[in-house]
Amino acid sequence: MGKLRIGIIDIVSRGPTRALYARVMNANLASIMPQAIGVWCKEEGHDVAFVCYTGFEDLLKELPDRVDLVFIGAFTEAAHTAYALSALFRAKGAVTAIGGPHARCYPEDAARYFDYVLGFTDRETLRDVLRDCSQHRPDGVQMGAKQQPRTLPGVRERWQFIEPTLKKAPFIKMVPMLGSLGCPYTCSFCIDAVVPYQPMDFEVLREDLRFLLTKFKRPLVAWHDPNFGVRFDDYLDMIEDAVPPGSIHFAAESSLSLLSEPHLKRLKRNGFQAVLPGVESWFELGGKSKTGALQGMDKVRQVAEHVNLILKYIPYIQTNFVTGLDSDEGAEPFELTKRFLDLAPGAFPAYSLLTAFGRAAALNLDYQRAGRVLPFPFYFLNNNQAMNVKPLHYSWHDFYDRVVDLTRYSFSARAISRRLFATEGWNSRWMNLVRAVSTEGFGRVAYHTEIRKRLDTDPQFLPYFEQQTGELPEFYIDMVRNELGLLWEWLPAGALHHDPYAYLKSGQNADVFSIV
């Protein structure tokens, strides 16, 4: 195997953007695994060109002209960007490989456009690709290790890719770190629920934190763990041993069940500035939210009280909800969320429409068996622009009426002002304001309102939503065409369409496709 010219593209934005929140945050959303692939490829003796696409670059100019092999990491919403890039590089003679959540969720579809589709990717799996490095067409090879890698390159090793990416971030600069893989919770809709929990090497983490103090006066670390703090004392002991208290700021996704007051005091002492717990539902997942069998308004009160407690120690909190779950019915779930916002006004609410991402969860097989999965193009499967599972207890009109109403309530002038006054610190208030007036707040109100209107006025909409036709409304085609820009010309014929029942038809329930 000779020296290869390798390109690696981490797709953070599915297409060009000028959104304010994207300008501030997209460079901070870089993935860890593409950086790890870059480190490993270099250690194998190959030349590597690395690009993190945030939506503001001229991607066609950023990409290297001559490469032998291109790795692309992508979430499903960026699949069409990935497919177009693969076609472009294939036309130039390159071999292409895709990894990331899309490769795990939709390997059959990805194999139509890539030579390699990578699931769990350890160093030996990568070596297999590098040794072979050949075209596999018309259908690519699906490859994956039996489990997640036991070790990954740390921040010091990945710095060669982290540093140029962070230069694209104008204000906030978050360094991605990973303390664990997998999750001990079993949320039926979650991609991490089937991945066994696995802590990373504490010594590597300790050295990475010390290294960061040589690069920033006060670094900001974003833990990419699916659920940070499962081994709470072990991780906080490591942080306290590595660096002086408060010398590094941290943000982490965690569960309410781990955020007890003693833990919150310790997190505050060690510089934690933001936490993102999942509430998900007022009628399910009580273990994750530390509410046990409580449901409805009783759960709302307890969660709100807990969130207000958190805000006494941590200045920023985002609470995550899923709308359209099968346990939801009528107005109550939406009205309960409004009451939660009234009781805990400092929380920034993040709403996701129920989405079945292919093989991401075994529950998706149930949706497919029931014939409830819609073939929305991947571009819209970002938890907000399309719900590809037909609601069990709502008509589409009723569901979107309630989504629009809740979103408007959450980002009304009153809610925004109450959120500002209920949080402390300029950074927290500024972030809440930017998110509310950008795509995550006002933008979603406008988008959901447009979808609701078209259910009444666009003759293509309701038949598609009701699965009476497979003809995709022109509204969606035009959006992809306009937002992909020049890459639209490289999107392969038929790429807007996929088989939403491929998982069921495969007859394979084994799940080996994952990446971080």
C-alpha positions in Angstrom: 0.0 0.0 0.0 1.6 3.3 -1.1 1.0 6.7 0.3 -2.5 7.9 -0.3 -3.9 11.4 -0.7 -6.8 11.4 1.6 -9.6 14.0 2.0 -11.8 14.1 5.1 -14.9 16.2 5.3 -16.9 16.7 8.5 -20.3 18.0 7.4 -21.7 20.2 10.2 -24.1 22.2 8.0 -26.2 20.4 5.4 -25.8 23.4 3.0 -24.9 27.1 2.7 -26.3 29.3 5.5 -26.2 32.8 6.8 -28.2 32.3 10.0 -26.9 34.2 13.0 -26.9 31.2 15.3 -25.1 29.1 12.7 -22.4 31.8 12.4 -21.9 31.7 16.1 -22.1 28.0 16.8 -21.6 25.8 13.7 -17.8 25.6 14.0 -18.4 24.4 17.6 -20.4 21.4 16.4 -17.5 19.6 14.8 -17.5 15.8 15.3 -14.8 13.9 17.0 -14.6 10.8 14.8 -13.6 12.5 11.5 -10.7 14.1 13.4 -9.8 10.6 14.8 -9.8 9.2 11.3 -7.5 12.0 10.2 -5.0 11.2 13.0 -5.1 7.5 12.2 -4.6 8.1 8.5 -1.6 10.3 9.2 -0.1 7.7 11.5 -0.5 5.1 8.7 1.8 7.4 6.6 -0.8 9.1 4.3 -1.3 12.7 3.4 -4.5 14.2 4.8 -6.5 17.3 3.9 -9.3 18.0 6.4 -12.3 20.3 6.0 -15.0 21.0 8.5 -18.0 22.4 6.5 -19.9 24.9 8.6 -22.1 26.3 5.8 -20.1 29.5 5.4 -17.3 28.2 3.2 -17.2 27.9 -0.5 -17.1 24.2 -0.3 -16.1 23.6 -3.9 -13.0 25.8 -3.3 -12.2 24.3 0.1 -12.0 20.8 -1.2 -8.7 19.4 -2.4 -8.6 18.8 -6.2 -6.6 15.6 -6.3 -7.3 12.9 -3.8 -7.3 9.1 -3.9 -9.8 8.5 -1.0 -12.4 10.7 0.6 -14.0 10.1 4.0 -17.2 12.0 4.7 -18.9 12.2 8.1 -22.6 13.2 8.0 -25.8 13.2 10.0 -28.9 12.2 8.0 -30.0 15.7 7.3 -26.7 16.2 5.5 -27.0 13.0 3.5 -27.8 14.8 0.2 -24.7 17.1 0.6 -22.7 13.9 1.2 -24.1 12.1 -1.8 -23.4 15.1 -4.1 -19.8 15.4 -2.8 -19.3 11.7 -3.4 -20.5 12.0 -7.0 -18.2 15.0 -7.5 -15.2 13.1 -6.2 -16.0 9.9 -8.0 -16.1 11.9 -11.2 -12.5 12.9 -10.4 -11.5 9.3 -9.9 -11.5 9.1 -6.1 -12.8 6.3 -3.9 -15.4 7.5 -1.3 -16.4 6.4 2.1 -19.2 7.6 4.5 -19.4 7.3 8.2 -21.4 9.0 10.9 -25.1 8.6 12.0 -26.4 8.4 8.5 -24.1 5.5 7.6 -25.5 3.7 10.7 -29.1 4.6 10.1 -29.4 4.1 6.4 -26.5 1.8 5.2 -28.5 0.3 2.3 -29.2 3.7 0.8 -25.7 5.1 1.5 -24.2 2.1 -0.3 -25.8 3.3 -3.5 -23.5 6.4 -3.6 -20.3 5.4 -1.7 -17.7 2.7 -2.1 -17.6 2.1 1.6 -20.2 2.6 4.3 -18.6 2.5 7.7 -20.4 1.6 11.0 -18.5 1.1 14.2 -15.1 2.3 13.1 -11.9 1.3 14.9 -8.4 1.5 13.7 -8.4 -2.0 12.2 -11.6 -1.3 10.2 -9.9 1.8 8.8 -6.8 -0.2 7.9 -9.0 -2.6 5.9 -10.3 0.4 3.9 -6.9 1.9 3.3 -5.4 -1.5 2.2 -8.3 -2.1 -0.3 -9.0 1.5 -1.4 -10.8 0.4 -4.5 -14.1 1.1 -6.3 -17.1 -0.9 -5.2 -20.0 0.0 -7.6 -22.9 0.0 -8.1 -23.3 -1.0 -4.4 -20.7 -0.1 -1.9 -19.3 -2.4 0.8 -20.8 -2.1 4.3 -18.1 -2.5 7.0 -18.0 -2.2 10.7 -16.2 -3.4 13.8 -18.1 -5.5 16.4 -18.0 -2.6 19.0 -17.0 1.0 19.4 -13.3 1.6 19.6 -11.8 1.2 23.0 -9.6 4.2 22.6 -9.6 7.3 20.4 -7.0 10.0 19.8 -7.1 12.7 22.4 -7.3 16.5 22.0 -3.5 16.8 21.8 -3.4 14.4 18.8 -6.5 16.0 17.2 -5.4 19.6 17.7 -4.1 19.8 14.1 -7.7 19.6 13.0 -9.4 21.3 16.0 -7.4 24.5 15.8 -8.3 25.5 12.2 -11.9 24.6 12.8 -12.1 26.8 15.9 -10.6 29.7 14.0 -14.0 29.8 12.1 -15.9 30.5 15.3 -16.1 34.2 15.9 -16.8 34.3 19.6 -17.5 31.0 21.4 -14.9 28.4 20.8 -15.8 24.9 22.2 -13.3 22.1 22.1 -14.9 18.7 21.6 -14.1 16.0 24.1 -15.5 12.5 24.7 -15.5 10.9 28.1 -17.7 7.9 27.3 -19.5 6.0 24.6 -23.0 4.6 24.7 -25.7 5.2 27.3 -27.1 3.3 30.2 -30.7 4.5 29.5 -33.0 2.7 27.1 -35.0 5.5 25.5 -36.8 3.6 22.7 -36.2 6.3 20.1 -32.5 7.0 20.8 -29.6 5.9 18.6 -27.3 5.5 21.7 -29.7 3.3 23.7 -28.4 0.1 22.1 -24.7 1.0 22.5 -23.2 -0.4 25.8 -21.9 2.3 28.1 -18.1 2.5 27.9 -15.8 5.1 29.7 -12.8 6.4 27.9 -9.2 6.4 29.1 -9.1 8.7 32.1 -5.4 9.3 31.7 -5.8 10.6 28.2 -8.7 12.9 29.4 -6.5 14.2 32.2 -3.7 15.0 29.9 -6.0 16.6 27.3 -7.4 19.0 29.9 -3.9 20.0 30.9 -2.9 20.5 27.3 -5.8 22.8 26.7 -4.6 25.2 29.5 -1.5 25.7 27.3 -3.8 26.9 24.4 -6.4 29.0 26.0 -6.5 31.3 29.0 -9.8 29.6 30.0 -10.8 26.8 27.6 -14.4 25.8 27.0 -14.9 22.1 26.6 -18.1 20.5 25.1 -18.4 16.9 26.3 -19.9 14.9 23.5 -20.9 12.0 25.7 -24.5 10.8 25.1 -25.0 11.2 28.8 -22.2 12.8 30.8 -21.7 12.0 34.4 -22.8 8.3 34.6 -19.7 7.6 36.7 -20.0 11.0 38.3 -17.4 10.9 41.1 -14.8 9.2 38.8 -15.1 11.9 36.2 -15.1 14.8 38.6 -12.2 13.3 40.5 -10.3 13.2 37.2 -11.2 16.8 36.3 -10.2 18.1 39.8 -6.9 16.2 39.6 -6.1 17.5 36.1 -6.7 21.2 36.4 -7.4 23.9 39.1 -11.2 24.3 39.9 -12.9 26.7 37.5 -9.9 27.0 35.1 -11.8 25.3 32.3 -15.5 25.9 31.5 -17.6 22.9 30.5 -20.9 22.1 28.8 -22.4 18.7 28.8 -25.5 16.7 28.0 -26.7 14.9 31.1 -29.8 13.5 32.6 -31.8 15.1 35.5 -31.3 11.9 37.5 -27.6 12.7 37.7 -28.0 16.4 38.6 -28.6 16.2 42.3 -27.8 19.2 44.5 -24.5 17.8 45.8 -23.5 17.0 42.2 -24.6 20.5 41.1 -22.4 22.1 43.7 -19.4 20.1 42.5 -20.2 20.9 38.9 -20.3 24.6 39.7 -17.0 24.5 41.6 -15.4 22.9 38.5 -16.6 25.4 35.9 -19.7 23.8 34.3 -21.6 26.5 32.5 -24.3 24.6 30.6 -26.2 21.4 30.9 -28.7 19.8 28.4 -30.9 17.3 30.1 -33.6 15.4 28.3 -37.2 15.6 29.7 -38.6 14.1 26.4 -42.1 13.3 27.7 -44.5 14.1 30.5 -45.8 10.5 30.3 -42.7 8.4 29.8 -39.0 8.0 30.8 -39.4 8.8 34.4 -36.1 7.2 35.3 -34.1 9.5 33.1 -35.8 12.6 34.6 -35.7 11.3 38.2 -39.5 11.4 38.4 -40.2 7.7 38.7 -43.9 6.9 38.1 -45.0 10.6 38.2 -46.9 11.7 35.1 -48.6 14.8 33.8 -48.8 17.9 36.0 -47.1 16.1 38.9 -44.1 15.5 36.7 -44.1 19.0 35.4 -43.9 20.5 38.9 -41.1 18.2 40.0 -39.1 18.8 36.8 -39.6 22.6 37.0 -38.5 22.6 40.6 -35.4 20.6 39.6 -34.6 22.9 36.7 -34.9 26.0 38.9 -32.5 24.3 41.3 -30.0 23.6 38.5 -30.1 27.3 37.5 -28.9 28.3 41.0 -25.6 26.5 40.2 -25.4 26.3 36.4 -26.1 29.5 34.4 -27.4 27.8 31.2 -29.9 24.9 30.8 -31.5 23.5 27.7 -34.4 21.1 28.2 -35.1 18.6 25.4 -38.6 17.5 24.5 -39.9 15.1 21.8 -43.4 15.9 20.4 -45.6 13.3 18.8 -44.8 10.3 20.9 -47.3 7.6 20.9 -48.0 8.3 24.6 -49.2 11.8 23.7 -52.8 12.5 23.0 -54.9 15.6 22.8 -54.0 19.1 24.1 -52.5 17.9 27.4 -48.9 17.2 26.4 -48.5 20.6 24.8 -50.3 22.5 27.6 -48.2 20.8 30.2 -45.1 22.0 28.4 -46.4 25.6 28.5 -47.0 25.2 32.2 -43.4 24.0 32.6 -42.2 27.1 30.8 -44.3 29.2 33.2 -42.8 27.4 36.2 -39.2 27.3 34.9 -38.8 30.3 32.7 -35.0 30.2 32.6 -34.9 26.9 30.6 -34.4 27.1 26.9 -36.8 24.6 25.3 -35.6 22.4 22.4 -38.3 20.6 20.6 -37.8 17.6 18.3 -40.5 16.1 16.1 -40.7 12.3 16.5 -38.4 10.9 13.8 -37.6 7.3 12.9 -34.0 7.3 11.6 -33.8 4.0 9.8 -31.9 1.5 11.9 -31.3 3.9 14.8 -33.6 2.1 17.2 -35.5 -1.2 17.3 -38.7 0.8 17.8 -38.4 2.0 14.2 -39.3 -1.6 13.2 -42.6 -1.2 14.9 -43.3 2.0 13.1 -42.4 0.3 9.8 -44.5 -2.8 10.5 -47.5 -0.5 11.2 -46.9 1.3 7.9 -46.5 4.7 9.6 -43.1 5.8 8.2 -43.2 8.5 5.5 -40.5 8.8 2.8 -39.5 12.4 3.5 -36.1 13.2 1.9 -33.2 12.9 4.3 -32.6 16.6 4.0 -35.7 17.3 6.2 -34.9 14.7 8.8 -33.3 17.1 11.3 -36.0 16.6 14.0 -37.7 19.8 13.0 -38.5 20.2 9.4 -40.4 16.9 8.9 -42.0 14.3 11.1 -41.6 11.0 9.2 -43.8 9.0 11.6 -47.6 9.4 11.2 -49.0 10.5 14.6 -50.9 7.8 16.4 -53.4 10.0 18.2 -53.5 13.2 16.1 -54.5 14.2 12.6 -51.8 16.1 10.8 -53.9 19.3 11.0 -54.4 19.0 14.7 -50.8 18.1 15.4 -49.3 21.1 13.5 -51.9 23.4 15.1 -50.5 22.3 18.5 -46.8 22.5 17.4 -47.3 26.0 16.0 -49.1 27.1 19.2 -46.5 25.7 21.5 -43.6 27.1 19.5 -45.2 30.6 19.4 -45.7 30.4 23.1 -42.1 29.4 23.8 -40.7 32.2 21.7 -43.1 35.0 22.3 -41.8 38.3 23.5 -43.1 37.5 27.0 -41.3 34.1 27.1 -38.1 35.6 25.8 -38.1 38.4 28.3 -38.9 36.0 31.2 -36.1 33.7 30.1 -33.6 36.6 30.1 -34.5 37.7 33.6 -34.5 34.1 34.9 -30.9 33.5 33.8 -27.7 35.0 35.2 -24.7 36.1 33.3 -24.3 38.0 30.0 -23.3 34.9 28.0 -26.4 32.9 29.0 -28.7 35.7 28.3 -27.1 36.5 25.0 -27.2 32.9 23.9 -30.9 32.5 24.8 -31.7 35.7 22.9 -29.7 34.7 19.8 -31.3 31.3 19.7 -34.8 32.7 20.1 -34.6 35.3 17.3 -32.7 33.0 14.9 -33.6 29.7 13.2 -34.2 27.8 16.5 -37.0 30.2 17.6 -38.6 32.6 15.2 -37.4 30.5 12.2 -39.2 27.4 13.5 -42.4 29.4 14.2 -42.4 30.6 10.7 -41.6 27.2 9.2 -44.2 25.2 11.2 -46.8 27.9 10.3 -46.0 27.5 6.7 -46.4 23.7 6.8 -49.7 24.0 8.6 -50.9 26.5 6.0 -49.9 24.2 3.1 -51.8 21.3 4.6 -54.9 23.3 3.8 -53.8 25.1 0.6 -51.3 23.0 -1.2 -53.0 20.1 -3.0 -49.8 18.1 -3.0 -49.4 18.2 0.8 -52.1 16.3 2.5 -52.1 13.3 0.1 -48.4 12.9 0.7 -48.7 13.3 4.5 -51.6 10.7 4.5 -49.5 8.3 2.4 -52.0 8.4 -0.4 -49.2 9.2 -2.9 -45.5 9.0 -3.0 -45.2 12.1 -5.1 -43.0 14.6 -3.1 -44.5 18.1 -3.0 -42.6 20.6 -5.1 -42.2 22.8 -1.9 -39.6 20.3 -0.6 -37.9 19.8 -3.9 -37.5 23.5 -4.3 -36.0 23.9 -0.8 -33.3 21.3 -1.4 -32.5 22.7 -4.8 -32.2 26.3 -3.5 -30.3 25.4 -0.3 -27.8 23.0 -1.9 -26.7 25.6 -4.3 -24.0 24.4 -6.7 -24.0 20.9 -5.2 -27.5 20.4 -6.5 -26.0 19.7 -9.9 -24.0 16.9 -8.5 -26.9 15.2 -6.6 -27.3 11.8 -8.2 -30.6 11.1 -10.0 -33.1 9.6 -7.6 -31.2 10.6 -4.4 -34.1 12.5 -3.0 -36.0 9.3 -2.7 -35.2 6.4 -0.4 -37.0 3.3 0.9 -38.2 4.1 4.4 -38.9 0.4 5.0 -35.4 -0.9 4.1 -34.7 -1.9 7.7 -37.8 -4.0 7.9 -37.2 -5.6 4.5 -33.6 -6.5 5.3 -34.8 -8.9 8.0 -31.7 -7.9 10.0 -32.1 -6.6 13.5 -28.4 -6.6 14.3 -27.1 -3.0 14.7 -23.4 -2.5 14.0 -23.4 0.9 12.4 -22.3 3.8 14.6 -19.8 6.7 14.8 -19.1 9.6 17.1 
